[in-house]
Amino acid sequence: MASALTIRPFRGPATGVAAVPGSKSVTNRALILAALGDGETILEGALFSRDTRILCEALRTLGFAVGEEPEARRITVMGLAGVIPRGRARLHVGNAGTAARFLTAFLCLHPDGEFELDGDAAMRARPMSGLLRALGGAGARATSPDGREAAGFPFVLRTRGMAGGELRCDASASSQILSALLMVAPLAPGLRVTLEGPTVSEPFVAMTERMAADFGRPLERDGSTWSCPDPGPYKARGRHAVEPDATAASYFIALPAVAGPGSRIRLRGYAEGGLQGDVAFAGVARACGAGLAQAGPDAVSASWTARRGGNFDFNAFSDTFLTLAALAPALGEPVTIRGIGHTRRQETDRLLAMATELARLGVRVEPPVEALRDDPAADHLVIHPSLEAMRRTTERGPARIRTYEDHRVAMSFGILGSLDLHGDGRPWIEIEDPACVAKTFPGFFDALETLRGGFVRVAIDGGAASGKSSTSRRLAEMHGLLHVDTGSHYRAVTLALLRAGIRPGDAEATGRALARLRVGTTIRGLGAQVEIDGAVPGGEELRGAAVTAAVSPVAALPCVRAFLLGYQRDQVELARAGGFSGVIMEGRDIGSVVMPDAEVRVFLEADPAIRSARRLAEGVRDAVDQRDKADASRATAPLTCPVGATRIDNSRLSLDEVAERVSRLIRDAR
């Protein structure tokens, strides 16, 4: 029997920053376009999952240089201007639909290739015939092991390059078929790609068009025909940013609906106007009671104020229908999901899978499961919620949800299982084969856990070059905390005073200037950036020699300390309102003055010689021992290890070791 994961219900609000990975759709398209480019492209924020690794490995097998840096979420591809180095290869595409279809069209650019392709059992059943027939019109030949014309995996693909002319394709089963042909069109001068009939998930075709243009080869559309007016290799992008996955984001948009009052999730990098059509799920969520608010220039926050049903067409963004289907039993009103017939030929028969597992929980669905099995043309699902029926079904123990090796089935029911159905924290859902989420979101269940638990305040104190900033940034990433660097506050005030012509240390003139100064905050990513009179000072100005020389005497003034104290304490509520799971604030008096009651207080220290060497490595000569004496002897808020704080000497500890020590304190506090 496959392993199973028991989902623990949320007994308190879900809060924090959702760790959404890069988009699979964008990453795999960018890999193909970069390989067809004329030089090096670095994909920043790329997804690292089974599907993307399959495509990376295939490109390496074909002779391309592809470098992977998982920790940095970075992939480097050296494009060869349309040349595929190796003409003979065996490639296995697993159950990765994008890799399967994109690679097949990509390989047809080779003028004399012979490639053996196969996939998992589920991939062998997925639609390929429309693509193989279209490529046959370009001179390629795909034959199955028995020598006949292939309609799907496995097959041997013999290629002779792609010339101009018209290719007609049937993409009614998958928009990836059309996207695969459009991506290679610029490398075949004079080629026209004509769509016969409709396609599904049209926003993914628009994504392909936009990305082809981003890589320097815009496509021109005339009705149902596409061509490239300026053919040739794609242009190497240098650096190309990959958007966070909108489909993965849908789970965290849904989570506050089941996690309870006060739940608010922050989604970094989520943009409703981005490349991905699946951002349309946000409109469905709003109709069902979600509140989505812009939370700074690069994030939105998600909360729920109602639980409504509705009637929705998911044809254009069908990957997210599973999210709504799993959430529907908790919404209190029937939910109708239409336009999903094509999902019956994806990783699994998704419509039947969701109906079957909902019925296993006692939820009434229409058409009934048996009717869906008998009618392969059924393309909709009506879900009638009943919490009481689910309670009866799971009264004696958790129901085991089959996932059918489908990552989206697993993640969707992981969200439903977060509901405290029985009101006592008792688990009521087990997810069979939870590892299947590795296809697109290997860390999904870990990311879900990070949103559990109370808001936590973390104070990091220490002298110059003690590692406060690097440690705080790392912990903010690990735990979804708002990072507040109070050192930048003093530098920003110092810069404003210098601009006003005030001598550092002049208390009277400084007090008058502070009365006129407006201080605010802009949140970018996980960082709180100080605003002075409505503008964020540039980093170069804040770190410049003039500010560095003046900041100590300015920071020593009691009027400056008093001016900033309230502002710094306000950052805590700013973090709460922004959906962060807590705040991590660094400085020299955070645990003693600013947040003396913080749940976690840490004092970092290191040998002065080591700290001076660290500063020198940053290009700064700094007598840190003298800085320590000045900070420790100032009259207002002197540098000291707060009573009860955890003291950590990081002279010979790595950043990872320090971060793990503090992480344990954070986990214990929660």
C-alpha positions as CSV (number, residue, x, y, z in Angstrom):
1,M,0.0,0.0,0.0
2,A,1.3,3.5,-0.9
3,S,2.4,5.7,1.9
4,A,0.0,8.3,3.2
5,L,0.2,11.7,4.9
6,T,-2.3,12.7,7.6
7,I,-3.4,16.3,7.2
8,R,-3.6,18.2,10.5
9,P,-6.5,20.6,10.6
10,F,-5.7,24.3,11.4
11,R,-7.0,25.1,14.9
12,G,-6.1,28.8,14.6
13,P,-5.8,31.3,11.8
14,A,-3.5,30.6,8.8
15,T,-1.1,33.5,8.5
16,G,2.2,34.1,6.8
17,V,3.9,34.3,3.4
18,A,3.0,31.5,1.0
19,A,6.2,30.0,-0.4
20,V,4.9,29.7,-4.0
21,P,7.4,28.2,-6.4
22,G,8.1,29.5,-10.0
23,S,5.6,28.7,-12.7
24,K,6.1,25.3,-14.4
25,S,4.4,26.6,-17.6
26,V,6.7,29.7,-17.7
27,T,9.9,27.7,-16.7
28,N,9.5,25.0,-19.4
29,R,8.6,27.5,-22.1
30,A,11.6,29.6,-21.1
31,L,13.9,26.6,-21.2
32,I,12.9,25.8,-24.8
33,L,13.2,29.4,-26.0
34,A,16.5,29.8,-24.2
35,A,17.9,26.7,-25.9
36,L,16.8,28.1,-29.2
37,G,18.4,31.4,-28.4
38,D,21.8,32.8,-29.5
39,G,23.6,32.8,-26.2
40,E,23.3,32.5,-22.5
41,T,20.0,33.0,-20.6
42,I,19.7,32.8,-16.9
43,L,16.2,32.0,-15.6
44,E,15.7,33.6,-12.2
45,G,13.0,32.2,-9.8
46,A,12.7,29.0,-11.9
47,L,10.7,26.1,-10.7
48,F,12.7,23.0,-9.6
49,S,10.4,20.0,-9.8
50,R,10.2,16.7,-11.5
51,D,8.7,18.2,-14.7
52,T,11.3,20.9,-15.1
53,R,14.2,18.5,-14.2
54,I,13.0,16.2,-17.0
55,L,13.2,18.9,-19.5
56,C,16.6,20.1,-18.2
57,E,18.0,16.6,-18.4
58,A,16.6,16.1,-21.9
59,L,18.3,19.3,-23.1
60,R,21.6,18.1,-21.6
61,T,21.2,14.7,-23.3
62,L,20.8,16.6,-26.6
63,G,24.1,18.4,-26.0
64,F,23.1,21.7,-24.4
65,A,24.8,23.2,-21.4
66,V,22.2,23.6,-18.7
67,G,23.3,24.6,-15.2
68,E,21.0,24.2,-12.2
69,E,21.2,26.1,-8.9
70,P,18.2,24.9,-6.8
71,E,19.0,27.0,-3.7
72,A,19.1,30.2,-5.8
73,R,16.2,29.0,-7.9
74,R,18.3,29.7,-11.0
75,I,18.8,27.8,-14.3
76,T,21.4,28.8,-16.8
77,V,21.0,27.7,-20.5
78,M,23.5,28.2,-23.3
79,G,21.5,28.6,-26.5
80,L,23.0,27.5,-29.8
81,A,20.9,29.6,-32.2
82,G,18.6,26.8,-33.3
83,V,21.2,24.1,-33.6
84,I,20.5,20.8,-31.8
85,P,24.0,19.2,-31.2
86,R,23.0,15.6,-31.1
87,G,20.9,13.8,-33.7
88,R,20.6,10.5,-31.8
89,A,19.2,10.2,-28.3
90,R,16.8,8.3,-26.0
91,L,14.6,10.7,-24.0
92,H,12.1,9.8,-21.2
93,V,9.5,12.5,-20.5
94,G,7.9,10.9,-17.4
95,N,4.4,12.3,-17.1
96,A,5.4,15.9,-18.0
97,G,3.0,17.1,-20.7
98,T,4.9,20.3,-21.4
99,A,8.2,18.5,-21.8
100,A,6.6,15.8,-24.0
101,R,5.0,18.2,-26.4
102,F,7.6,21.0,-26.5
103,L,10.5,18.5,-26.9
104,T,8.8,16.7,-29.7
105,A,8.3,19.8,-31.8
106,F,11.8,21.1,-30.8
107,L,13.5,17.9,-32.0
108,C,11.9,18.3,-35.5
109,L,14.3,21.2,-36.1
110,H,17.2,18.7,-36.4
111,P,17.9,18.1,-40.2
112,D,18.7,14.4,-39.7
113,G,17.6,13.2,-36.3
114,E,16.4,9.9,-34.9
115,F,15.1,10.1,-31.4
116,E,13.5,7.4,-29.1
117,L,10.9,8.9,-26.8
118,D,8.8,7.4,-24.1
119,G,7.0,8.4,-20.9
120,D,5.3,7.0,-17.9
121,A,2.2,4.8,-18.2
122,A,0.0,7.9,-17.6
123,M,1.8,9.8,-20.3
124,R,1.3,7.1,-22.8
125,A,-2.5,7.7,-22.5
126,R,-2.3,11.5,-22.9
127,P,-3.1,13.2,-26.2
128,M,-0.2,13.4,-28.7
129,S,-1.8,12.5,-32.0
130,G,-2.7,16.1,-33.0
131,L,0.9,17.2,-32.6
132,L,2.4,14.1,-34.4
133,R,0.1,14.5,-37.3
134,A,1.0,18.2,-37.6
135,L,4.7,17.5,-37.5
136,G,4.2,14.8,-40.2
137,G,3.2,17.7,-42.5
138,A,6.7,19.1,-41.9
139,G,8.4,15.9,-42.9
140,A,8.9,14.2,-39.5
141,R,7.9,10.6,-39.0
142,A,6.9,9.1,-35.7
143,T,6.6,5.3,-35.6
144,S,5.5,3.1,-32.7
145,P,7.5,0.0,-31.7
146,D,5.4,-2.2,-34.1
147,G,6.5,0.1,-37.0
148,R,3.1,1.7,-37.5
149,E,2.4,5.4,-37.4
150,A,2.4,6.5,-33.8
151,A,-0.5,8.3,-32.1
152,G,1.3,8.6,-28.7
153,F,4.2,7.3,-26.6
154,P,6.4,5.4,-27.1
155,F,7.7,6.3,-30.5
156,V,10.8,6.8,-32.7
157,L,10.9,10.3,-34.2
158,R,12.8,10.7,-37.4
159,T,13.3,14.3,-38.4
160,R,14.6,16.3,-41.4
161,G,14.3,19.9,-40.3
162,M,11.4,22.2,-40.7
163,A,10.9,24.3,-43.8
164,G,8.3,26.9,-44.6
165,G,4.8,26.2,-45.6
166,E,1.6,25.5,-43.7
167,L,1.2,23.2,-40.7
168,R,-2.4,22.4,-39.7
169,C,-2.9,21.2,-36.2
170,D,-5.8,19.9,-34.0
171,A,-5.2,21.2,-30.5
172,S,-8.7,20.5,-29.2
173,A,-7.2,18.1,-26.6
174,S,-4.4,20.3,-25.3
175,S,-3.2,23.8,-26.0
176,Q,0.3,22.6,-25.5
177,I,0.2,21.1,-29.0
178,L,-0.3,24.5,-30.5
179,S,2.2,26.2,-28.2
180,A,4.8,23.5,-29.1
181,L,4.5,24.4,-32.8
182,L,4.4,28.2,-32.2
183,M,7.7,28.1,-30.3
184,V,9.6,26.5,-33.2
185,A,8.0,28.6,-35.9
186,P,10.6,31.4,-35.8
187,L,13.3,28.8,-36.6
188,A,11.5,27.7,-39.8
189,P,11.3,30.7,-42.1
190,G,8.0,31.0,-43.9
191,L,6.2,28.5,-41.7
192,R,2.6,29.1,-40.9
193,V,0.7,27.3,-38.2
194,T,-3.0,27.0,-38.6
195,L,-5.3,25.8,-35.8
196,E,-8.1,23.5,-37.0
197,G,-11.1,24.0,-34.7
198,P,-11.0,25.3,-31.1
199,T,-8.4,24.8,-28.5
200,V,-8.7,24.6,-24.7
201,S,-6.9,26.7,-22.1
202,E,-6.4,29.6,-24.6
203,P,-4.5,31.8,-22.0
204,F,-1.6,29.4,-22.3
205,V,-1.4,30.1,-26.0
206,A,-1.3,33.8,-25.2
207,M,1.5,33.1,-22.7
208,T,3.5,31.4,-25.5
209,E,2.9,34.4,-27.8
210,R,4.1,36.9,-25.1
211,M,7.1,34.9,-24.2
212,A,8.2,34.5,-27.9
213,A,8.0,38.2,-28.2
214,D,10.0,38.6,-24.9
215,F,12.7,36.5,-26.5
216,G,12.8,38.7,-29.6
217,R,10.7,36.8,-32.1
218,P,7.1,38.2,-32.0
219,L,4.5,36.0,-33.7
220,E,1.8,37.4,-36.0
221,R,-1.8,36.1,-35.8
222,D,-4.3,36.2,-38.7
223,G,-7.5,34.5,-37.5
224,S,-6.5,31.0,-36.8
225,T,-3.0,31.2,-38.4
226,W,0.3,32.2,-36.8
227,S,3.6,33.1,-38.5
228,C,6.8,34.9,-37.5
229,P,7.4,38.0,-39.7
230,D,11.0,38.2,-38.6
231,P,12.3,34.6,-38.3
232,G,15.5,33.5,-36.8
233,P,17.0,32.3,-33.5
234,Y,15.6,33.7,-30.3
235,K,17.5,36.4,-28.6
236,A,19.4,35.4,-25.4
237,R,17.7,37.3,-22.5
238,G,20.7,37.6,-20.2
239,R,18.4,37.3,-17.1
240,H,14.7,36.2,-17.4
241,A,12.4,36.4,-14.4
242,V,10.0,33.5,-13.9
243,E,6.7,34.4,-12.3
244,P,5.4,32.5,-9.2
245,D,3.0,29.7,-10.2
246,A,-0.5,31.0,-10.3
247,T,-2.0,27.5,-10.1
248,A,0.0,26.8,-6.9
249,A,-1.1,30.2,-5.6
250,S,-4.7,29.1,-5.9
251,Y,-4.3,26.7,-3.0
252,F,-3.2,29.5,-0.7
253,I,-5.9,31.8,-1.9
254,A,-8.3,29.0,-0.8
255,L,-6.7,28.1,2.5
256,P,-8.1,31.0,4.6
257,A,-11.6,29.8,3.7
258,V,-11.1,26.7,5.7
259,A,-8.5,27.7,8.3
260,G,-10.8,29.9,10.3
261,P,-11.4,33.5,11.3
262,G,-8.5,35.9,11.2
263,S,-6.7,33.9,8.5
264,R,-4.7,36.1,6.0
265,I,-2.1,34.8,3.6
266,R,0.4,36.9,1.8
267,L,1.3,35.8,-1.8
268,R,4.7,37.2,-3.0
269,G,5.1,38.0,-6.6
270,Y,1.5,37.1,-7.5
271,A,0.3,39.4,-10.3
272,E,-3.2,39.2,-11.8
273,G,-2.0,40.9,-14.9
274,G,0.9,38.4,-15.5
275,L,1.6,35.8,-18.1
276,Q,-0.5,33.0,-16.6
277,G,-4.2,32.5,-17.4
278,D,-4.7,30.7,-14.1
279,V,-4.7,34.0,-12.3
280,A,-8.4,34.0,-13.4
281,F,-9.0,31.8,-10.3
282,A,-8.8,35.0,-8.3
283,G,-12.1,36.1,-9.8
284,V,-13.8,32.9,-8.9
285,A,-12.5,33.1,-5.4
286,R,-13.8,36.6,-5.0
287,A,-17.2,35.5,-6.2
288,C,-17.2,32.8,-3.6
289,G,-16.3,35.2,-0.8
290,A,-12.5,35.8,-0.9
291,G,-11.0,39.2,-0.3
292,L,-7.8,39.8,-2.3
293,A,-6.1,43.0,-1.7
294,Q,-2.9,44.5,-3.1
295,A,-0.2,44.4,-0.4
296,G,2.5,46.5,-1.7
297,P,3.9,46.6,-5.2
298,D,4.7,42.9,-5.4
299,A,2.2,41.0,-3.3
300,V,-1.5,40.4,-2.6
301,S,-3.1,39.3,0.6
302,A,-5.9,36.7,0.7
303,S,-8.7,36.4,3.3
304,W,-12.3,35.3,3.3
305,T,-15.4,37.1,4.6
306,A,-18.1,34.8,3.2
307,R,-18.6,31.2,1.9
308,R,-20.7,31.2,-1.3
309,G,-21.2,28.8,-4.1
310,G,-21.7,29.6,-7.8
311,N,-21.6,28.4,-11.4
312,F,-18.2,28.8,-13.1
313,D,-16.7,28.0,-16.5
314,F,-13.1,26.7,-16.0
315,N,-12.2,25.9,-19.6
316,A,-9.6,28.6,-19.9
317,F,-7.9,27.9,-16.5
318,S,-8.8,24.3,-15.8
319,D,-5.7,23.4,-13.7
320,T,-7.4,25.3,-10.9
321,F,-10.8,23.7,-11.0
322,L,-9.5,21.0,-8.6
323,T,-8.9,23.7,-6.0
324,L,-12.5,24.9,-6.1
325,A,-13.8,21.3,-6.3
326,A,-12.0,20.4,-3.1
327,L,-13.0,23.7,-1.4
328,A,-16.6,23.4,-2.4
329,P,-17.8,21.1,0.5
330,A,-16.8,23.9,2.9
331,L,-18.6,26.7,1.0
332,G,-22.2,26.1,2.2
333,E,-23.8,26.4,-1.2
334,P,-23.7,24.2,-4.4
335,V,-20.9,24.8,-6.8
336,T,-21.1,24.0,-10.5
337,I,-17.9,23.7,-12.5
338,R,-18.2,23.6,-16.3
339,G,-15.9,23.4,-19.3
340,I,-13.6,20.7,-17.9
341,G,-14.1,17.8,-20.3
342,H,-10.5,18.0,-21.6
343,T,-9.2,17.5,-18.1
344,R,-10.3,13.9,-18.4
345,R,-7.2,13.3,-20.6
346,Q,-4.6,15.0,-18.4
347,E,-2.4,13.4,-15.6
348,T,-5.5,11.3,-14.8
349,D,-9.2,11.7,-15.5
350,R,-9.3,14.7,-13.2
351,L,-13.1,15.1,-13.4
352,L,-13.7,11.5,-12.4
353,A,-10.9,11.6,-9.8
354,M,-12.3,14.6,-8.0
355,A,-15.9,13.3,-8.1
356,T,-14.7,9.9,-6.7
357,E,-12.8,11.3,-3.8
358,L,-15.4,13.8,-2.9
359,A,-18.0,11.0,-2.8
360,R,-15.6,9.0,-0.6
361,L,-16.0,11.8,1.9
362,G,-19.8,11.6,1.8
363,V,-20.2,14.6,-0.5
364,R,-23.0,14.4,-3.1
365,V,-21.8,15.1,-6.7
366,E,-23.6,15.3,-10.0
367,P,-23.3,13.5,-12.3
368,P,-22.8,10.6,-9.9
369,V,-19.5,8.7,-10.1
370,E,-21.0,5.7,-11.9
371,A,-22.6,8.0,-14.5
372,L,-19.3,9.7,-15.1
373,R,-17.6,6.4,-15.6
374,D,-20.2,5.4,-18.2
375,D,-20.1,8.8,-20.0
376,P,-16.6,9.8,-21.1
377,A,-18.1,13.0,-22.7
378,A,-19.3,14.5,-19.4
379,D,-17.7,17.8,-18.9
380,H,-19.1,19.3,-15.7
381,L,-19.5,18.7,-12.0
382,V,-22.0,19.9,-9.5
383,I,-20.9,19.6,-5.8
384,H,-23.5,19.8,-3.0
385,P,-21.7,20.6,0.3
386,S,-22.6,18.9,3.6
387,L,-20.2,19.2,6.5
388,E,-22.5,16.9,8.5
389,A,-22.2,14.2,5.8
390,M,-18.4,14.5,5.9
391,R,-18.4,14.3,9.7
392,R,-20.4,11.1,9.7
393,T,-18.1,9.6,7.0
394,T,-14.9,10.3,9.0
395,E,-16.3,9.9,12.5
396,R,-14.3,6.7,13.1
397,G,-11.1,7.8,11.4
398,P,-9.6,9.7,8.5
399,A,-10.7,8.9,5.0
400,R,-7.8,8.0,2.7
401,I,-7.8,10.1,-0.5
402,R,-6.4,8.5,-3.6
403,T,-4.3,10.8,-5.7
404,Y,-4.0,8.8,-8.9
405,E,-0.3,10.0,-9.2
406,D,-1.8,13.5,-9.8
407,H,-0.1,16.3,-7.9
408,R,-3.1,18.7,-8.1
409,V,-5.5,16.1,-6.6
410,A,-3.0,15.8,-3.6
411,M,-2.6,19.5,-3.1
412,S,-6.3,20.3,-3.4
413,F,-7.4,17.8,-0.8
414,G,-4.5,18.9,1.4
415,I,-6.3,22.3,1.6
416,L,-9.7,20.7,2.4
417,G,-8.1,18.6,5.1
418,S,-6.9,21.8,6.8
419,L,-10.5,22.4,7.8
420,D,-11.2,21.6,11.5
421,L,-14.2,19.5,10.5
422,H,-14.9,17.9,13.9
423,G,-14.0,21.0,16.0
424,D,-11.4,19.2,18.1
425,G,-8.4,19.2,15.8
426,R,-8.9,15.6,14.9
427,P,-7.4,14.7,11.5
428,W,-10.0,13.4,9.0
429,I,-8.2,13.2,5.7
430,E,-5.1,11.2,4.7
431,I,-3.4,11.8,1.3
432,E,-2.2,8.7,-0.4
433,D,1.2,9.1,-2.2
434,P,1.9,12.7,-1.1
435,A,5.2,12.6,-2.9
436,C,3.4,13.0,-6.2
437,V,3.4,16.8,-5.6
438,A,7.1,16.7,-6.6
439,K,5.9,17.0,-10.2
440,T,5.4,20.8,-9.7
441,F,5.6,21.7,-6.0
442,P,8.0,19.5,-4.1
443,G,7.7,21.5,-0.9
444,F,3.9,21.9,-0.9
445,F,3.1,20.2,2.4
446,D,6.1,22.0,4.1
447,A,4.8,25.3,2.8
448,L,1.4,24.5,4.2
449,E,2.9,23.9,7.6
450,T,4.8,27.2,7.7
451,L,1.4,29.0,7.7
452,R,0.3,27.3,10.9
453,G,0.9,28.8,14.3
454,G,0.7,32.2,15.9
455,F,2.3,35.5,14.9
456,V,5.9,35.7,16.2
457,R,8.2,38.6,16.9
458,V,11.9,38.1,16.6
459,A,14.5,40.6,17.9
460,I,18.0,40.3,16.5
461,D,20.6,42.5,18.3
462,G,24.4,42.8,17.9
463,G,27.2,45.0,17.1
464,A,28.6,45.9,13.7
465,A,29.3,43.0,11.3
466,S,27.9,40.5,13.8
467,G,25.7,38.9,11.0
468,K,22.4,40.6,11.9
469,S,21.3,41.4,8.4
470,S,22.3,38.2,6.7
471,T,20.8,36.1,9.5
472,S,17.6,38.2,9.5
473,R,17.1,38.0,5.7
474,R,17.6,34.2,5.8
475,L,15.1,33.7,8.6
476,A,12.6,36.0,6.9
477,E,12.7,33.7,3.8
478,M,12.5,30.6,5.9
479,H,9.5,31.6,8.0
480,G,7.6,34.3,6.0
481,L,8.6,37.1,8.3
482,L,8.7,40.8,7.6
483,H,12.3,41.9,7.8
484,V,12.9,45.3,9.4
485,D,16.5,46.7,9.4
486,T,16.4,49.5,12.0
487,G,19.9,50.5,10.9
488,S,18.4,51.8,7.7
489,H,16.1,54.0,9.7
490,Y,19.0,55.8,11.3
491,R,20.7,56.1,8.0
492,A,17.6,57.5,6.3
493,V,17.2,60.2,9.0
494,T,20.9,61.0,8.8
495,L,20.6,61.5,5.1
496,A,17.6,63.8,5.5
497,L,19.4,65.9,8.1
498,L,22.5,66.2,5.9
499,R,20.4,67.2,2.9
500,A,18.9,69.9,5.2
501,G,22.4,71.2,6.0
502,I,22.2,70.2,9.7
503,R,25.5,69.3,11.5
504,P,25.6,65.8,12.9
505,G,25.2,65.9,16.7
506,D,23.4,69.3,16.7
507,A,20.5,68.3,19.0
508,E,18.5,71.5,18.8
509,A,18.6,71.8,15.0
510,T,17.9,68.1,14.7
511,G,14.8,68.3,16.9
512,R,13.4,71.1,14.8
513,A,14.0,69.2,11.6
514,L,12.5,66.0,12.9
515,A,9.2,67.8,13.7
516,R,8.8,68.4,9.9
517,L,10.0,65.0,8.8
518,R,7.4,62.4,7.5
519,V,8.5,58.7,7.9
520,G,6.6,55.9,6.2
521,T,7.2,52.3,5.0
522,T,7.1,50.5,1.6
523,I,7.1,46.7,1.6
524,R,9.0,45.0,-1.1
525,G,9.2,41.3,-1.1
526,L,9.9,40.4,2.6
527,G,11.6,43.7,3.4
528,A,10.2,46.9,5.0
529,Q,11.9,49.9,3.4
530,V,11.8,53.2,5.2
531,E,10.3,56.2,3.3
532,I,11.3,59.8,4.0
533,D,8.8,62.4,3.0
534,G,7.1,59.9,0.6
535,A,10.2,58.5,-1.1
536,V,12.5,55.5,-0.4
537,P,16.1,56.7,-0.3
538,G,18.4,54.8,-2.7
539,G,20.7,52.2,-1.2
540,E,23.8,53.9,-2.5
541,E,22.9,57.1,-0.8
542,L,22.2,55.3,2.5
543,R,25.5,53.4,2.4
544,G,27.6,56.3,1.1
545,A,30.6,57.7,3.0
546,A,28.9,60.9,4.2
547,V,26.0,59.0,5.8
548,T,28.4,56.4,7.3
549,A,30.5,59.0,8.9
550,A,27.5,60.9,10.4
551,V,25.2,58.1,11.4
552,S,26.7,57.3,14.8
553,P,26.5,60.9,16.3
554,V,23.0,61.2,14.9
555,A,21.8,57.9,16.3
556,A,23.3,58.9,19.7
557,L,20.8,61.8,20.0
558,P,17.9,61.1,22.4
559,C,15.5,63.1,20.2
560,V,16.3,60.8,17.2
561,R,15.8,57.7,19.3
562,A,12.5,59.0,20.6
563,F,11.4,60.0,17.1
564,L,12.0,56.5,15.6
565,L,10.9,54.3,18.6
566,G,7.1,54.6,17.8
567,Y,7.7,54.1,14.1
568,Q,9.7,50.9,14.7
569,R,7.1,49.5,17.0
570,D,4.4,50.2,14.4
571,Q,6.2,47.8,12.1
572,V,4.8,44.9,14.1
573,E,1.2,45.8,13.3
574,L,2.2,46.6,9.7
575,A,3.4,43.0,9.5
576,R,0.2,41.6,10.9
577,A,-1.9,43.6,8.5
578,G,0.2,42.5,5.6
579,G,-0.4,38.8,6.2
580,F,3.1,38.0,7.4
581,S,3.6,35.2,9.9
582,G,5.6,37.5,12.1
583,V,8.3,40.2,12.1
584,I,12.1,40.0,12.5
585,M,13.7,43.2,13.5
586,E,17.4,43.8,13.7
587,G,19.4,46.5,15.4
588,R,21.2,47.3,18.6
589,D,18.3,47.8,21.1
590,I,15.5,45.7,19.6
591,G,15.2,43.1,22.4
592,S,15.9,45.6,25.1
593,V,13.8,48.6,24.1
594,V,11.8,48.3,20.8
595,M,10.4,44.8,21.4
596,P,11.4,43.8,25.0
597,D,8.5,41.3,25.1
598,A,9.3,39.6,21.7
599,E,8.7,35.9,21.7
600,V,12.3,35.3,20.4
601,R,15.2,37.6,21.4
602,V,18.7,36.8,20.1
603,F,22.0,38.6,20.6
604,L,24.7,37.9,17.9
605,E,28.3,38.4,18.6
606,A,31.7,37.4,17.1
607,D,35.4,38.0,17.6
608,P,36.2,41.7,16.7
609,A,39.0,40.6,14.4
610,I,36.6,38.3,12.5
611,R,34.0,41.1,12.3
612,S,36.5,43.6,11.0
613,A,37.6,41.0,8.3
614,R,33.9,40.7,7.3
615,R,33.6,44.4,6.9
616,L,36.8,44.6,4.9
617,A,35.5,41.9,2.6
618,E,32.5,44.2,2.0
619,G,35.0,47.0,1.0
620,V,34.7,48.9,4.3
621,R,37.4,49.5,6.8
622,D,35.7,49.6,10.2
623,A,37.2,49.4,13.8
624,V,34.3,47.4,15.1
625,D,35.6,47.3,18.7
626,Q,35.6,51.1,18.8
627,R,32.1,51.1,17.4
628,D,31.0,48.7,20.1
629,K,32.4,50.9,22.8
630,A,30.6,54.0,21.4
631,D,27.3,52.0,21.0
632,A,27.5,50.5,24.5
633,S,28.3,53.9,26.2
634,R,25.6,56.0,24.6
635,A,23.1,57.5,27.1
636,T,20.0,56.4,25.1
637,A,19.4,52.7,24.4
638,P,23.0,51.5,24.6
639,L,24.1,48.3,22.9
640,T,23.7,45.4,25.4
641,C,22.6,41.8,25.4
642,P,19.0,42.0,26.7
643,V,18.3,40.1,29.9
644,G,16.9,36.6,28.9
645,A,18.0,36.8,25.3
646,T,19.8,33.9,23.6
647,R,23.4,34.8,23.0
648,I,25.0,33.2,19.9
649,D,28.7,33.6,19.1
650,N,28.9,33.1,15.3
651,S,32.7,33.6,14.9
652,R,33.0,30.1,13.5
653,L,29.4,29.2,12.6
654,S,28.1,29.2,9.1
655,L,25.0,31.3,8.2
656,D,23.0,28.0,7.9
657,E,24.0,26.9,11.4
658,V,23.0,30.3,12.9
659,A,19.7,30.3,11.0
660,E,18.9,26.8,12.2
661,R,19.6,27.7,15.8
662,V,17.3,30.7,15.7
663,S,14.7,28.7,13.7
664,R,14.4,26.2,16.5
665,L,13.6,29.1,18.8
666,I,11.0,30.4,16.4
667,R,9.4,26.9,16.1
668,D,9.3,26.5,19.9
669,A,7.8,30.0,20.3
670,R,4.9,29.0,18.0
